[in-house]
């Protein structure tokens, strides 16, 4: 599982002209679910995201996590994060989980974040989405569950 974490002032997901998820200050996370990923991978990514100290304290140092600042989480499934571009010009997505495997894991991550008390919004799994955000900093961090 791979995630791109962006600290945002605001973020939203639109499908067919309709907002399906939006947050103010917090983290926008694009998550790519790989074939063979499990809830343990989702837990690791989610725990890492929620505990990343990438918000500034009173003296400007990265010292606060999402919950410390009362921020929200926008979690968007994005299989293209798993693109294999080693050969040719057209990316291969064979490493991405099939939708029938990825969607339940994505839904689990959304539900778990909410159960942990984090205001959470999501995208529309499998839909053509427009994701708009204001990256705050900018701060962008890439996580991969294979690195644990």
N, C-alpha and C positions, 0 to 999 in steps of 0.2 A: 504494500500500500504506500502510496506517495501522496504527500500533501504540500500545497503551496499556501503558506500562511501570510496574510497581509494585514497589518494594523491599519484600521480605517477610521475616518471621521464619519463615514456613512457608506452603505452599500445596498444594492437592490438587484433583484432578479425579475426580469420581465419575460413573459411568454405570450405571444400573440397580442401585444399591446397592453397586457394586464399584469400588474405587479403580483408576483406569487410569494415573494419574500423580501423583507427589507429590515435593516437595522440602522441604528445611529452609531455611536462610538463603539468600537469593538474589534473583532477579527473576522475577516472574510477568508474562508478556507475552501480551496478547491481540492477535492480528494479523488484520486484515481485508485480504484479497487482492482487489484491484480488477481489473476486466476490462482486459486489456492489460498487466498487471504481468508482469515477467520475473525471471529469476534475478538480474539486476543490481539490481532493486528489493529482492529478498530479501537479497542480499549487503549492500546499503547499510543496510537496517534492522538486520540482524543485527550488522554491524560496529559500528554506532552503539550498539546495546544493550550489546554486550560491552565497549565502551570508555567508556560513560558513567561519569563519576566522580561517583557518587551515594552512595557509602559513605564514612563518616566516618573521618578519620585520628585519631591520638592526641589531637589538640587540638580535635576536633569539627568540622573543616572537611570539606566534600565534596572528597575528593582521591583516592579509591580506586575502581577499577572492579571488576566482578564477579570477574574472575580474580585480582585483587590480594588479595581477601578469601577466596578459595577457595569462592565461592558457586556455586549451581546455577541452572539456567534451567528454568522451566516455560513452554512455548510452546503456546498454545491458539488454534486457528483460530476466528475469530468474524466472520462476514460482516456482522453487524448494525452493526459499526463504520462501515460504508460507507452507512448509512441517509441518504437524502435526505429531509429534512423541510421543505423550502421551501414545499411546497403541501399543503394539506389537513391532516388529522389522522393519516392512515395513512402510515407511512414507506414509501418506495420503495427497493428494493434492486437496481434495474436496473444500477447501477454496479459491483456485486459480480461477481467472476469466476464463471463456471459451475463447479460442483463438479469436473467432469472436467479443468478447467484449474487450479483452485485447489489441489486435493489434491496433485498432483505437486510443486507449488511449496512447499507447506507441508511435505511429506515431505523435500524437498531442504533446507529450512532446518533441520529437526530433525537430519538427517544431517550437515550442515555444522557445526552447533554442536558436535556430538559429535566430529567430526573435528578440530576446533580445541581439543579437550581440555577442553571445558566439560561437567560433568555435566548432562545434559538429560533432561527428561521432557516428555511431550506429552499432549494430550487425545485424543479419539476423533473424527476428522474426520466431520462430518455428523450426529453423535449428539446427542441431548438430554443435556447435561452439567450437573452441578452443580459450580461452581468455588467453593471455600472458601479464604480466605487471611487471613493476619494481616498487614495493611499496616504496615510498620515506619517510623514517622516521624510521620505518613504522608508517603510520597514517591510521587508519581504524575506521570509525564511522558508527553506525547503526541508521537509522531513521525509524520511523513508523508513518504513518499519523493518526493512532488512538491515538497518544500521543499529538496531537495538542489541 
